[in-house]
Amino acid sequence: MEYPKLRPIEAFPIEQAGEQAICLRDPLNYAENTLVVPHHVFYIISHFDGTHSALDIQAKYSQQYGNLLFSDNIAKIIEELDKNLFLDNDRSKSFIKKVVDDFKNSTIRKAIHAGTAYENDEQRLRKQMDHFFTSPDGPGKPSSQNSTDLLKGVIAPHIDLRNGGPCFAWAYKEIAESSDAELFIIFGIAHSGTNNLFALTNKTFETPFGPVQTDKDFLKSLQKRLQFNYHEDEFVHKNEHSIEFQLMFLQYLYHKRKNFKILPILCSSFEFPVDGNGSPMKVPQLENFISSLKETIEKSKKRVCLIASVDLAHVGLRFGDTKAPDETFLRKLEDEDLDLLKQAENLDAEAFYENIRKNNDKRRICGYPAIYALLNVIKAKEGKLLKYSQDNDQNSHSTVTFASMAFY
């Protein structure tokens, strides 16, 4: 193409075989592969904005590096990006349209991350889940019978199960032993952009353990109370992992013991007020959704458990920081995270929100919309932190933090 243009692509620095490079990935997952390119190639790609011709890019490259850039080299880069659907062109648009239409017309939401983030074979997955509970960082296997029905909800991670499985297990041991829920309302996070603050779907979720039914009757009752179209962004459910990962644990615990249904909700980020005044609950769409959900739960008379599927801080080079986290930084990060989680333990949604807003979310707490929603919906008297963890990625010099918490 004479004026190549990238689709919205995530780019972050990594270290590979001792060399610094840039990793490119599609945050919407239309492009399945990631590409790792050296810095000089990334410089070329950074000019693929639809306004620079090949000649323009050659001139800028020569000015930057003092070397000639041949048109054949640009053509090879364009060819590789096009093959991987990274370019904004007719080929990628046609592919995306087909994917969107297929999802819209299907009653099934397939297990997108099986075979990558977790095992795709039922027996191997069961062994993997066993290990999450019995590993040194895990809580141990849950008892075979519930001891109470006092649990009202949990916070659980949504990090890759291979990196945070034992932390998930702390929340799900509590569910196994202290909940008699028939409906699990899962607040996930929409990691890609949405037009609305929430995205709903009535699709059946497919996993290696079998199908999980969305409670369509409950959803219809909820929709009657809603003033906004929360199905408009339904497509974000297709590749989003934050609800899918929770289903592995629910099915591991319950698939032979009792039936359950889910209400899958993806939460989008809401803006912080510039002047710092006012609660997010003053936003009409947020207030309508929260009040409608609370009323629907009360009217349904169903035994409900709420799950906020969240991670906490995202820091380091991958996420835009200029320095890699060191031990001193990570200790301070833990203190700040625990201070934030204390507000959740106290069931104080506004204090939780203010803790993040006052420093303009400098730690990039991706899970705050789901936690805020849970705190405003749940009818609990106390919260209890069960496990806090940090995952340090040496390749990207970055850290993600996460936790499990229970509410009674």
N, C-alpha and C positions, 0 to 999 in steps of 0.2 A: 504494500500500500504506500502511496506517495506521502500521506500524512498519517502515520500510524497512531492509534489511540488506545490506551489501556482501559479496561474495565476497572471499577473500584477494586484495588488490590492492596492487601496488607503486606508491608515490607518491614523486616526487622533484622538487626545484626545477629549473626551467630558465629561460632568458631567451629571449623570443620577441619580435622586432620592438622590442627595447629595453625590453620590459616583463617584470617578474618574474611567473612563473606556476608552476603545479604540473602535472606530467605524470602521468597515470594509465595504467598498463598492467597486463595480466594476465600474471603470471610463468609461468603454465601454458599460455598462448597459446590458451585456448579462445576468448577474445575477441580477434579479430584486430586491431582498431583500438586506437590510443592516443587518449586524450582529454587536451586541455590546458585547464585551467580557472584562472580568477583566484583569488586567495587567499580572497576572501570566499565564493566558491562552494565551495572546498575546505573551508572551515570548516563549511559546511552539510553537505557529504558526510561529513565526519569524524564526524558524529553518526548516521550510518546504521549503527547497530550492532544493530538489532533490539529495542532497549529504549527508544528515544526516539520519541515520536509526532510528527506534524507540528506539533502545538501546542507540544510541548516544544522543538522545534527553533526555532520562531518566537520563543519567549520567550528562548532562549539567544542567538539572533542579535541581538535587540533590546538585550539586556544588553551584548553585545560591541561592536556597531557604533552603537547609538543610533538605528537606523532600523527601520522596519517591514519585515517579510518576509511577503509575501502568499502564501497557500496555493497560488495558481496557479503561482508561481515554483518552489515546492518540487515541485509536480506535474510541471512541465516538466523539472526536473533528474532526477526519478525516471524519467520517460519516456525520457530520453536514456540514462541508465545501463542501464535495462532493455533498450532496443533493442540496446545493445552488450554485453549479457550480463555486466554488471558486478555485478548484484544476485543475492543468494542467494534464489531463488524457484523455483517449479515450472517456469517456462520455461527457466531456465538449467540446472536439474537434468535436465530431459528432454533438452535439447540435449547436455549432457555425457555422459549415459548412452549416447546414440546414438553419439557420437564414440568413446567407450571400447569399446563393443561392436564397432563397425566395425573398429577397429584390431586388436582381439583376434582377429577372424575372418579377417583378411587375412594373406596370406603376404608382402605387400609393405610396406616402410616407404618412403613417398613422400618425394620431395625437397621438404621444407617451405619451405626458404629460397631456392629458385631464383627468380630474378626480383626479389629484394630484396637479399640479401647478396652475390649473384653473378649473372651472366647466366644466363638460362634457355634460351637457344638454344646448341646445341652449338658452332657456328662462332664466335659472339660470345664464348662462354666460353673457347674455345681462344685467341682473341686476347687476352682479359683475362689468362689465365694466362701467356701469352707475356710480357706486359708486367710481370708480377710478377717474372719472372726477369731481364729486361733493364733494368728501371728503375734509376735511380741508386742506390737503396737495396738493389737485388737482387744476387744472386751471379753473374749471367750464366747463359746456357743451359747445361744439363748436357751433357757429352760423350755421344756416341752409344753408347759401350760402357763397361761396368763395368771399372774398373781393379783393384779388389780385392773381396773378399767379407768384409771384416773388420768391417763395421758391424753392431752388435748392436741398436741402437735409437736413437731420437731423442726430443727434446722439441720440440714445435712449438706455435705459438699456436692459440687458437680464437676470437680476436677476429674481428669482421666482416671478410671478405676485402677489402672496399673500404678498410679502415683499416690492415690489417696484412699484406696479400698478399705484399709483398716479403720480410717476415721469415719467413713460412711457407717461401718458396722456398729459403732457405738450408738448411733441414733436408732438403727434398726433392731438392735438387741432390746432397746427400750420399747420400741413398738411391739415387738414379739411378746414381751413380758407384761406390758402395761396398757395395751389398747385392745378394744373389742370392735374397732371401726369396721364398717361395711363400705364406706366411701372415703377415699383418700383424695383430698383436694390439694393438688400440687402446684405451687407457685414456682415456675421455672423462670429463667432469664432469656429474653430474646437478644442474642448477641449480634444480630443484624438489625438494620433499621426497620422501624414500623411507623405507620401513620397514626396509630392509636397507642394508648398506654397499656392496653392488654390485647392479647390475641387468643381466641378460642377455636376449638375444633371438636367435632363430634366423631372423629375417626377412631377406629379400633387400632390399638398399638400392637404391632407384631414384635415378638422377641424370640430368642432361641428357646425360651421356656414355654412359648405359646402365646395366644392372643390375650390382650387386656382390654376389656370393654370400657369405653367412656359411658358414664351414666347419662344417657340421652334424655330421660325423663327429668332428671334434675337440671340438666342444661336447658331444656325447653322452659322450665319454670323460671330459671334465672333470666333467660332472654326476654321474657315477658316484662321484666322489671327494668331492663336496661334501656337507656335512651340513646345509645351509640351502637354502631355496627362493629362489633368486636370480631366478626368473621372476615372482615376486610383483609386482615393480615394473616389469614390462616396459613398461607404458604410457608411462613417462617418456622412452622412446626416440622416441616419435612426433614431438615438437616440438624435442627437444634438438639443438643445432647442433654440439656439440663433436666428434662423430664424422662427421657429414655433411660438414663442411668439409674434413676430411682426405681424404675420398674424391675430392674434386675434383682434388687433386694426384696421388694414386695413379693415378687413371684417365688423367689428363693424361700421366703418364709411361709407363704400361704398357698402355693398353687395346689397342694394336696390336702390342705387342712380346711380351707373355707374359700368361698367365692368373695371377691371384692370388685369394686368398680372405682374408676378414677374420674376426676374432673381436671383435665390438663389446661393450665393457664400460663401463658408466657407474658412476663412483665417487661415493659420497656422502661428506659430511664426517663425520669421527669426532671425538668430544669430547676436549678436553684435560683430563687429570687435574688436579683442584683442587690437590693437593699437589705436583704436578710430578714425581711418581715413576712410573717404569715406562714401558716401550715400548708403543706401540700394538699391537705384535705379540702382546702378552699378551691382547688382546681375542680371544676364541675365534673369532668369525666372520671377523675379519681374518686370523688365523693360518691358519684352515682354507682360506680362499680362496687365499691366497698359496702355501701349501704344495701345494695341489691343482693349481694352475696350473703351478707349477714341475715337478711330477711328470708332468703331462700333456704338457708341452713335451718333457721328456726322453724319455718313452716313445714319443712320436709320431715322433721322428726327422725331423721336418719342419724345413725352413730357415725360421727365424722372425725377424722384426724387430718390436721393440716400439716403440710410439708413445704418448707421453703428450701428449694434446691439452689444453693448459693456457694460462691467462693467469696473471699474477702479481698485482701490487698493484692495488687498486681504492680510490682516494682522492678526496676532494673532496666538494662539496655533494650530489651525487647519491647518494653512498654513506654519508651521515650525518655527515660532518665539518662543522664549523662555519665553516671557512675554505676559500677556493679555493686550490689549489696555486699558489705563485709559483715563480720560477726557483730561488731558494735551496732551497726545499722539494724541488723536482724533482731537483736535483743530489744532495741528501741521500738522496732516495728511490732514485736510481740506485745510489749507494754501498751502500745496504742490500740492494737486490736482487742486486747483483753478489756481495756477501758471502754471501747465501743460495745463489746459483747455484754458488759455489765448493764448497759442501758437496756439491752434486749432481755437480759435476765429479769430486770425490774419491770418488764412489760411497758416501758415508757417509749412509745413510738416517736413522740416529738423530740425527746432528748436524744434518742438514737439518730434521728434525722439531723438535728442541730449539731451533733458531734461530727458528722460528715460535712455538713454545709459550711461550718465555721472556717474550715481550711480549704474550701472549694474542692473537696474530695481528692486531696493530693495523693492518697494511697490507692486511688482507683478501685473503690469497693464495688465490684460489679454486681454484687448480690443485694445492694441496699433496697432497690424497689420491691423485691420479693419479701424481704424481711419486714420492711415497713408495712406492706400489705398484710402479711401474717399477723403482725402485732396489732393492727387495727381490726382484724376480724376475730381473732381467737378469744375465747372466753376462758381464761386461765388465771390462776392466782399467783403462780410463781414460775420462774424459769431456772434451769440448772445447766451450766456448762459441763459437757461430758468429755470433750476432747478438743484440743487445739493442735494444729499441725502447720508446718511450712514445707513446701516443695521447692527445692533449689535446683535450677537447671543450669549446669555449668556451661553448656554449649551456648546458651543465649545470655548467660550472666544475669539471670532474672529469677525472681521468686514469686510464687503465688501462695497465699495463706488461706486456711479454711478451718472449719470447726463443726462439731456436732453439739447440739443443745436440745434439751427436752423441756416441755411446758406442761404443767399439771393444773 
